[in-house]
Amino acid sequence: MDYDLILKNGWVIDGTGGPAYRAEVAILNGMIFDVGFLGDLTARKVVDATGLYIAPGFIDAHVHGDLMLLADPVHLPALRQGVTTYIIGQDGCSFAPGSKSTIDYMRRYTAGFNGNPSNIEYDWDSVEGYLARFDRQVALNIAYLIPNGNVRIEVMGHDPRPASDDELKAMQRLVRQGMDAGAVGLSTGLDYLPSRHADAREIAALCEAIVPDNGVYVTHMRAYGQNARIGMDEVYEIARLSGVAAHISHYNGPADLLLPLLDDGLARGHDLTYDTYPYLAGSTILGMVALPAWVQEGGNEPTLERLAQPAIRDRLKSEWFTAPTQYPLDKMHLAMVAEPSWQWAEGLTVTEAAERAKLTTCDFICEILVASDLAVGVVNFRANDRTEADVRAILRHPSHMAGSDGIFRGGFPHPRGWGAFARYLGYHTRELGDYTWPEAITHLATHAARRYRLTDRGLVRPGYVADLALFDPLTVTDRSTYAAGRTLAEGVKHVIVNGILALEDGEPTGATPGRALRRG
């Protein structure tokens, strides 16, 4: 028998937690056919894996590739880190389901983190139609979370009130349609609009619609850092009311607070997991972290109208900017600015850019948001939020999995999109010893495959799909920094997606074998 591909002379770390072992891997028709010593069996192509670990392809449990992967189908930031699957639809904000007006809103509102590439036209209104855009058209696989923000806008518009019983039923129907199309769960972004208007009763009702299919509730909580108990108590309540399995996005903060909260939830019998990225700074859109909620009510147009009004700016100066903001503006770097005439500000802190523009901080924020149609992204440090010791403690918990929270927009993006997975491998595993190599692979691949019911991925085992990452344990490392966030990682030599080489000898092959991974 001729195989499609044989990997020879490598060391397999299979994702079970067991040690690396010498073996050859045979691939046929997109599947792992055999793992062992294959003798004289031949293949159409042989890859020499001498000195390399052969691992299951990594799964990014939280990433903003919803449109940017379509705009950049080969997507080297992921391939150069061994990532073969993205979980998208994060933070309650994405692009299905939705009428034209809903998707238009989301494209504008989330442009600072999801991007709004002009070369991506949309002709879908359903989860099914959106997922079809990825099949065999991108290099990576994706799995999709139904965003509650889209569902809420479709049923209630931007009305900030609680949902009625009839509206809950209508939202549940939309969620069921998304699950039937293959979504793996539901997401909320409770700091973003319109998700922040959804209470625990509403979210639990939507979660009831995903429980029959073992869907996962994934949440950007209502509070993090020192206030994480507020967010976690709401997660517990939603899980209690609905019976849903819950996953907390980017669970970063003080480890001595966060880990006992997580363990308390587990002790109560809740099914809980979380993801993190190994950095001290976060990244989001400027409006969300620099302005009060009332300025942003009602959608994009009302927000822009308010920001342009002198009376509103006077109110902000007297009521909002007289006290420190949640994220210090003198440490908040502008990562992405949509308006070309303002892109000189990228890479500067908000206060530095305001000084150069000869504007007050308030006027600068309002002006740059109006000029950019709200599409301004930032890299932000929260005071007393987390230390390197916190990051190291949080990544070792057995409920942890890796998520980059990658944002692929702007001249000075957060380095995590280009470096998080390589940093877990090079810095946290090889240099610091926070993981053994088998432990690293379970956190970067296997845990997410199990969590999202990707039952034929996440292990190097016969009968599993051939999503594989081959990397050099001596050289794998992240190169991206806050000053140069777009620098590609090094040390991942080959990446195989659905049995096809997407990266060979560190270079993209141009192949786009990715699939939309439907539930089940």
Phi and psi in degrees as a GROMACS rama.xvg file:
@    title "Ramachandran Plot"
@    xaxis  label "Phi"
@    yaxis  label "Psi"
@TYPE xy
-94.7874  124.92  ASP-2
-85.2507  165.59  TYR-3
-73.9672  -36.5857  ASP-4
-155.656  137.171  LEU-5
-125.734  132.72  ILE-6
-101.884  119.692  LEU-7
-116.385  149.25  LYS-8
72.811  13.553  ASN-9
-98.633  177.054  GLY-10
-112.576  124.444  TRP-11
-90.7112  126.774  VAL-12
-110.463  105.629  ILE-13
-84.6076  -5.14961  ASP-14
95.5086  -4.41099  GLY-15
-84.5922  -9.95497  THR-16
99.014  -8.06906  GLY-17
-76.9673  165.139  GLY-18
-70.132  163.051  PRO-19
-65.0412  146.809  ALA-20
-143.732  150.708  TYR-21
-71.8014  130.437  ARG-22
-166.744  159.314  ALA-23
-102.762  151.533  GLU-24
-123.719  123.638  VAL-25
-105.579  134.618  ALA-26
-122.132  133.425  ILE-27
-144.625  129.094  LEU-28
53.589  41.3836  ASN-29
80.744  -0.951738  GLY-30
-116.703  154.961  MET-31
-76.5498  115.478  ILE-32
-91.4362  -37.3761  PHE-33
-155.959  148.211  ASP-34
-131.767  118.246  VAL-35
159.186  -154.123  GLY-36
-101.912  116.058  PHE-37
-94.6411  1.25045  LEU-38
63.1212  -128.81  GLY-39
-92.8011  8.758  ASP-40
-61.6746  146.215  LEU-41
-117.983  166.783  THR-42
-145.91  158.708  ALA-43
-64.3298  -26.71  ARG-44
-145.331  139.427  LYS-45
-121.043  131.86  VAL-46
-110.235  125.172  VAL-47
-82.1612  114.029  ASP-48
-104.527  25.6923  ALA-49
-55.1635  128.439  THR-50
79.509  3.6943  GLY-51
-111.644  148.616  LEU-52
-88.1514  137.406  TYR-53
-105.605  114.269  ILE-54
-127.337  159.384  ALA-55
-61.0854  143.307  PRO-56
-56.2477  141.386  GLY-57
-77.0576  148.892  PHE-58
-117.585  116.98  ILE-59
-84.5733  106.321  ASP-60
-75.6547  -11.8631  ALA-61
-153.185  112.509  HIS-62
-157.975  151.181  VAL-63
-105.509  66.7949  HIS-64
-104.674  18.5717  GLY-65
-59.733  -42.5023  ASP-66
-111.897  -30.8209  LEU-67
-68.6279  -27.4517  MET-68
-69.0695  -36.4336  LEU-69
-68.0792  -36.2235  LEU-70
-75.0743  -26.506  ALA-71
-131.552  76.2728  ASP-72
-62.0048  -31.0413  PRO-73
-75.7582  -39.992  VAL-74
56.3153  66.3945  HIS-75
-60.4129  -32.2177  LEU-76
-52.5693  -36.0348  PRO-77
-82.1349  -48.7566  ALA-78
-60.0777  -38.8085  LEU-79
-70.8115  -4.72332  ARG-80
-111.254  2.67873  GLN-81
82.6331  12.4868  GLY-82
-81.7197  129.052  VAL-83
-116.54  -11.7446  THR-84
-142.368  135.203  THR-85
-108.145  137.298  TYR-86
-97.142  110.811  ILE-87
-113.81  178.419  ILE-88
86.2904  28.4312  GLY-89
-79.8722  160.594  GLN-90
62.8035  23.6127  ASP-91
69.7108  11.68  GLY-92
-134.338  109.057  CYS-93
-155.686  -146.71  SER-94
-130.299  19.5514  PHE-95
-166.558  142.916  ALA-96
-73.5787  167.905  PRO-97
169.438  137.232  GLY-98
-69.2545  173.475  SER-99
-57.2195  -41.6684  LYS-100
-67.1802  -37.2208  SER-101
-66.0367  -45.4983  THR-102
-68.3664  -38.0181  ILE-103
-58.6466  -44.3589  ASP-104
-60.1401  -49.0797  TYR-105
-64.1733  -37.6704  MET-106
-64.1027  -37.1859  ARG-107
-79.1  -46.3725  ARG-108
-64.7326  -38.81  TYR-109
-99.7353  11.7968  THR-110
-58.7414  -28.0276  ALA-111
-70.6112  -19.6068  GLY-112
-126.815  -31.9017  PHE-113
-90.3868  -15.6224  ASN-114
78.4148  160.552  GLY-115
-142.433  63.3355  ASN-116
-63.7357  131.268  PRO-117
-69.9295  -18.6021  SER-118
-86.6747  3.17299  ASN-119
-105.662  104.736  ILE-120
-88.8681  149.417  GLU-121
-119.935  135.961  TYR-122
-128.55  23.1104  ASP-123
-116.123  159.345  TRP-124
-135.503  -0.898114  ASP-125
-124.455  163.65  SER-126
-60.8675  -41.8286  VAL-127
-58.5396  -45.6615  GLU-128
-67.4892  -36.8816  GLY-129
-66.8824  -45.9548  TYR-130
-60.627  -34.2278  LEU-131
-63.197  -23.1201  ALA-132
-69.0487  -17.0829  ARG-133
-95.2524  -26.4892  PHE-134
-60.7715  119.529  ASP-135
58.2643  18.6941  ARG-136
-118.08  -2.74749  GLN-137
-137.079  162.37  VAL-138
-79.5871  -22.9452  ALA-139
-106.256  159.348  LEU-140
-82.027  156.414  ASN-141
-133.814  149.563  ILE-142
-124.761  149.927  ALA-143
-122.189  136.801  TYR-144
-104.389  133.105  LEU-145
-73.3169  120.658  ILE-146
-81.7557  125.53  PRO-147
-65.9225  -25.4064  ASN-148
-62.1579  -43.3865  GLY-149
-60.953  -45.2643  ASN-150
-63.245  -41.6102  VAL-151
-66.2308  -43.3933  ARG-152
-63.4158  -40.7224  ILE-153
-59.7193  -34.1677  GLU-154
-96.6645  -38.4548  VAL-155
-120.439  -0.371857  MET-156
63.4131  -140.623  GLY-157
-104.736  21.5709  HIS-158
-65.0241  124.015  ASP-159
-81.3599  1.17979  PRO-160
-78.9662  167.309  ARG-161
-64.2243  152.618  PRO-162
-76.8289  144.531  ALA-163
-79.7009  170.394  SER-164
-60.6407  -41.9096  ASP-165
-65.6416  -37.8323  ASP-166
-67.9779  -36.4703  GLU-167
-61.5317  -42.1684  LEU-168
-63.9353  -39.2494  LYS-169
-66.1054  -39.7277  ALA-170
-67.5811  -38.951  MET-171
-60.7135  -38.0692  GLN-172
-63.2851  -41.5641  ARG-173
-64.0812  -40.3313  LEU-174
-64.2697  -42.3347  VAL-175
-61.8742  -40.2486  ARG-176
-61.4576  -40.2456  GLN-177
-66.4364  -39.885  GLY-178
-66.0359  -40.6288  MET-179
-63.5064  -28.1685  ASP-180
-79.4698  -9.45766  ALA-181
118.925  4.61831  GLY-182
-62.0547  155.023  ALA-183
-102.931  -1.22932  VAL-184
168.46  -162.089  GLY-185
-129.591  142.635  LEU-186
-122.562  152.095  SER-187
-130.819  151.052  THR-188
-128.466  88.9838  GLY-189
-81.1425  4.52667  LEU-190
-100.322  -9.07598  ASP-191
-105.003  162.723  TYR-192
-95  141.912  LEU-193
-91.4005  7.97239  PRO-194
-56.8262  -33.2163  SER-195
-63.7015  -16.6252  ARG-196
-84.2512  -9.47547  HIS-197
-82.6519  127.605  ALA-198
-94.4198  177.561  ASP-199
-60.9744  -35.783  ALA-200
-60.9846  -45.6104  ARG-201
-65.6627  -45.7376  GLU-202
-65.8148  -40.3917  ILE-203
-62.2662  -36.9314  ALA-204
-63.974  -41.5473  ALA-205
-66.4176  -37.0772  LEU-206
-65.1531  -33.3045  CYS-207
-57.6887  -28.6412  GLU-208
-77.7855  -15.8708  ALA-209
-103.651  -15.7776  ILE-210
-59.8172  -41.6963  VAL-211
-59.2296  -23.6929  PRO-212
-106.517  19.1416  ASP-213
58.7224  33.1061  ASN-214
-69.3864  157.048  GLY-215
-108.449  134.32  VAL-216
-89.957  116.563  TYR-217
-113.23  124.477  VAL-218
-132.036  130.109  THR-219
-80.7287  105.095  HIS-220
-66.31  171.895  MET-221
-76.6718  -17.2616  ARG-222
-154.754  142.702  ALA-223
-131.151  -172.561  TYR-224
59.4588  -134.352  GLY-225
-65.1639  -18.4355  GLN-226
-100.963  18.2404  ASN-227
-61.7994  -26.8792  ALA-228
-59.6842  -35.8431  ARG-229
-60.0755  -47.8228  ILE-230
-65.5899  -43.1981  GLY-231
-69.063  -36.8864  MET-232
-59.7764  -37.0346  ASP-233
-69.0792  -39.1694  GLU-234
-59.3104  -45.5592  VAL-235
-59.3797  -42.8243  TYR-236
-64.4483  -42.8705  GLU-237
-63.9784  -43.1459  ILE-238
-64.7376  -38.796  ALA-239
-65.4761  -42.2203  ARG-240
-71.3725  -33.4595  LEU-241
-109.841  -21.5157  SER-242
77.6904  15.2274  GLY-243
-78.6684  151.201  VAL-244
-78.9142  130.848  ALA-245
-118.044  145.933  ALA-246
-134.463  128.443  HIS-247
-97.819  126.19  ILE-248
-76.0839  146.469  SER-249
32.4496  63.4392  HIS-250
-79.9537  74.1554  TYR-251
-107.266  148.881  ASN-252
151.108  -162.407  GLY-253
-68.1233  120.107  PRO-254
-62.98  -35.3257  ALA-255
-69.7202  -14.1668  ASP-256
-96.6321  -47.5249  LEU-257
-69.539  -43.4834  LEU-258
-68.732  -41.8085  LEU-259
-62.0032  -34.5295  PRO-260
-62.2738  -44.2145  LEU-261
-63.6814  -45.8771  LEU-262
-65.224  -34.1413  ASP-263
-62.823  -43.232  ASP-264
-63.4761  -40.5698  GLY-265
-63.7387  -40.309  LEU-266
-64.8266  -27.335  ALA-267
-76.6111  -6.96151  ARG-268
97.5724  8.44004  GLY-269
-80.5403  146.701  HIS-270
-91.0492  101.257  ASP-271
-126.088  138.358  LEU-272
-141.583  175.03  THR-273
-156.775  164.491  TYR-274
-123.859  157.8  ASP-275
-145.325  165.669  THR-276
-119.475  147.726  TYR-277
-89.9434  61.6314  PRO-278
-141.054  161.492  TYR-279
-90.2544  -19.9527  LEU-280
-102.075  155.359  ALA-281
-107.302  -173.658  GLY-282
-157.901  137.594  SER-283
-161.753  -157.196  THR-284
-98.8259  145.621  ILE-285
-58.6657  -44.8933  LEU-286
-58.8278  -39.0504  GLY-287
-65.8168  -37.5068  MET-288
-99.3382  -12.3701  VAL-289
-111.189  -8.49478  ALA-290
-127.539  152.282  LEU-291
-71.7787  159.74  PRO-292
-62.7647  -35.3053  ALA-293
-64.8414  -26.4914  TRP-294
-67.2345  -27.7924  VAL-295
-101.131  4.241  GLN-296
-65.1692  143.284  GLU-297
92.2001  -4.29506  GLY-298
109.855  -171.607  GLY-299
-66.0843  -50.6486  ASN-300
-63.8221  -47.4329  GLU-301
-59.7326  -36.6845  PRO-302
-63.4807  -47.4168  THR-303
-62.451  -39.191  LEU-304
-62.9756  -42.5399  GLU-305
-64.2919  -44.8818  ARG-306
-62.7749  -23.9578  LEU-307
-85.724  -8.68708  ALA-308
-88.75  125.884  GLN-309
-55.9822  -36.5612  PRO-310
-65.5115  -37.6074  ALA-311
-67.1005  -40.6278  ILE-312
-65.5713  -39.2985  ARG-313
-61.2004  -41.4596  ASP-314
-64.2127  -43.109  ARG-315
-61.491  -40.8953  LEU-316
-65.5907  -35.5643  LYS-317
-88.0689  -27.9236  SER-318
-108.807  -27.6258  GLU-319
-109.754  -51.214  TRP-320
-85.4874  4.8352  PHE-321
-78.8993  -16.8658  THR-322
-116.856  158.031  ALA-323
-61.6475  139.082  PRO-324
-79.2798  163.833  THR-325
-56.4444  -39.1624  GLN-326
-112.129  117.154  TYR-327
-56.5467  127.347  PRO-328
-71.7639  -21.2404  LEU-329
-80.9802  -4.1439  ASP-330
-119.42  4.36448  LYS-331
-95.2091  114.881  MET-332
-93.2386  139.959  HIS-333
-79.2446  116.175  LEU-334
-92.8057  -37.7203  ALA-335
-147.908  131.181  MET-336
-130  122.458  VAL-337
-71.6287  -36.8474  ALA-338
-76.9479  117.003  GLU-339
-54.8953  -36.7666  PRO-340
-70.997  -10.619  SER-341
-109.389  2.95403  TRP-342
-72.2334  -8.57313  GLN-343
-59.2236  -22.0751  TRP-344
-82.0754  -13.9262  ALA-345
-60.1829  135.884  GLU-346
92.1959  -15.717  GLY-347
-91.8521  157.255  LEU-348
-72.8714  163.249  THR-349
-60.7164  -42.7105  VAL-350
-69.3435  -37.7579  THR-351
-62.3439  -43.7482  GLU-352
-66.9293  -38.2413  ALA-353
-63.2532  -41.3893  ALA-354
-63.2489  -42.736  GLU-355
-64.8187  -34.0742  ARG-356
-80.671  -6.30839  ALA-357
58.5825  44.8355  LYS-358
-127.022  155.531  LEU-359
-64.9014  160.683  THR-360
-58.528  -43.1844  THR-361
-59.9677  -50.6204  CYS-362
-64.3562  -37.9787  ASP-363
-61.285  -47.7715  PHE-364
-60.9006  -45.7643  ILE-365
-63.2664  -43.9326  CYS-366
-65.1216  -45.1666  GLU-367
-70.5049  -33.4671  ILE-368
-69.5046  -41.3463  LEU-369
-65.5112  -45.5745  VAL-370
-62.845  -33.1026  ALA-371
-98.8626  11.0421  SER-372
55.5176  37.5661  ASP-373
77.4347  -4.38954  LEU-374
-85.6925  78.6377  ALA-375
-132.586  122.915  VAL-376
-105.582  153.523  GLY-377
-135.847  156.308  VAL-378
-107.083  124.135  VAL-379
-130.825  136.652  ASN-380
-105.85  131.55  PHE-381
-100.955  131.481  ARG-382
-59.3624  134.509  ALA-383
56.2866  33.3318  ASN-384
-87.1558  -53.0098  ASP-385
-158.99  155.973  ARG-386
-116.97  172.855  THR-387
-59.6451  -37.2819  GLU-388
-63.7554  -37.6341  ALA-389
-62.9414  -46.2633  ASP-390
-57.8233  -45.004  VAL-391
-67.4746  -37.0234  ARG-392
-69.6301  -42.008  ALA-393
-67.7331  -36.3676  ILE-394
-73.1432  -13.9206  LEU-395
-90.0796  -11.0774  ARG-396
-65.9417  141.885  HIS-397
-64.796  -15.7112  PRO-398
-87.4685  1.32008  SER-399
-85.2023  147.566  HIS-400
-142.236  162.547  MET-401
-86.2648  136.338  ALA-402
-144.632  131.066  GLY-403
-79.6508  -26.6026  SER-404
54.2156  32.3227  ASP-405
-62.0254  135.94  GLY-406
-123.331  121.405  ILE-407
-109.076  46.6724  PHE-408
-132.683  150.206  ARG-409
92.7615  163.298  GLY-410
-80.7329  -21.1403  GLY-411
-131.95  59.3153  PHE-412
-71.8704  162.756  PRO-413
-58.1956  138.045  HIS-414
-68.6134  -10.3876  PRO-415
-63.6994  -32.6752  ARG-416
-66.089  -28.1242  GLY-417
-100.27  -9.77455  TRP-418
-138.999  -10.049  GLY-419
-58.5825  -48.3136  ALA-420
-69.9589  -40.1517  PHE-421
-65.7404  -32.6971  ALA-422
-69.1067  -39.9632  ARG-423
-57.1406  -40.5968  TYR-424
-76.6192  -53.7055  LEU-425
-76.1934  -52.5781  GLY-426
-79.0092  -52.2005  TYR-427
-81.5051  -25.7593  HIS-428
-97.3895  -61.0076  THR-429
-68.397  -45.0507  ARG-430
-86.2636  -46.9686  GLU-431
-94.1004  -22.0163  LEU-432
73.6549  22.635  GLY-433
-64.3712  -30.904  ASP-434
-123.351  153.954  TYR-435
-77.9274  166.65  THR-436
-60.9011  -43.8363  TRP-437
-62.4341  -37.4366  PRO-438
-63.9112  -41.0341  GLU-439
-58.261  -43.576  ALA-440
-65.5988  -37.6062  ILE-441
-65.8124  -37.5792  THR-442
-73.2566  -30.3539  HIS-443
-92.2827  -16.1033  LEU-444
-136.556  -58.6364  ALA-445
-68.1699  -43.0543  THR-446
-60.0675  -43.0907  HIS-447
-68.587  -36.8499  ALA-448
-60.9451  -42.169  ALA-449
-68.163  -42.5963  ARG-450
-62.0991  -42.6514  ARG-451
-97.1618  16.3612  TYR-452
58.8523  34.004  ARG-453
-86.1273  74.3248  LEU-454
-71.9353  -11.4971  THR-455
-109.916  20.1726  ASP-456
-137.873  168.248  ARG-457
94.3018  -1.65888  GLY-458
-137.15  151.138  LEU-459
-96.4028  93.7547  VAL-460
-153.153  140.39  ARG-461
-54.6977  137.929  PRO-462
93.4782  -9.5757  GLY-463
-93.6431  154.155  TYR-464
-64.1383  142.461  VAL-465
-83.9348  72.8815  ALA-466
-101.883  111.207  ASP-467
-139.415  145.841  LEU-468
-121.967  128.402  ALA-469
-114.253  117.212  LEU-470
-136.264  157.108  PHE-471
-92.2902  112.925  ASP-472
-65.4378  -18.1862  PRO-473
-83.6018  -22.205  LEU-474
-123.898  -12.9681  THR-475
-60.3133  129.943  VAL-476
-164.264  156.597  THR-477
-89.8449  145.037  ASP-478
-119.297  -10.954  ARG-479
-75.6137  145.576  SER-480
-134.761  172.675  THR-481
-63.4238  -29.7484  TYR-482
-83.4175  -21.6246  ALA-483
-142.009  70.465  ALA-484
-70.3394  -15.7773  GLY-485
-95.4504  15.4093  ARG-486
-80.742  126.166  THR-487
-71.0879  149.324  LEU-488
-72.6817  165.148  ALA-489
-127.515  156.793  GLU-490
102.748  -13.721  GLY-491
-89.4604  118.759  VAL-492
-94.2792  -42.4809  LYS-493
-138.045  141.4  HIS-494
-132.797  129.399  VAL-495
-116.348  127.64  ILE-496
-122.735  119.554  VAL-497
51.5146  40.5666  ASN-498
83.2984  -0.0629605  GLY-499
-113.122  133.721  ILE-500
-67.2449  115.228  LEU-501
-99.1043  -24.78  ALA-502
-133.228  127.783  LEU-503
-132.18  124.418  GLU-504
52.5437  38.1351  ASP-505
80.0071  1.18375  GLY-506
-117.561  144.812  GLU-507
-69.6654  140.685  PRO-508
-85.8417  -15.2412  THR-509
88.8228  -5.63556  GLY-510
-70.0824  147.851  ALA-511
-128.262  70.9131  THR-512
-89.0511  7.35022  PRO-513
-64.3623  154.315  GLY-514
-130.918  154.715  ARG-515
-81.634  116.911  ALA-516
-87.3525  99.5742  LEU-517
-74.8314  147.412  ARG-518
-51.0837  132.283  ARG-519
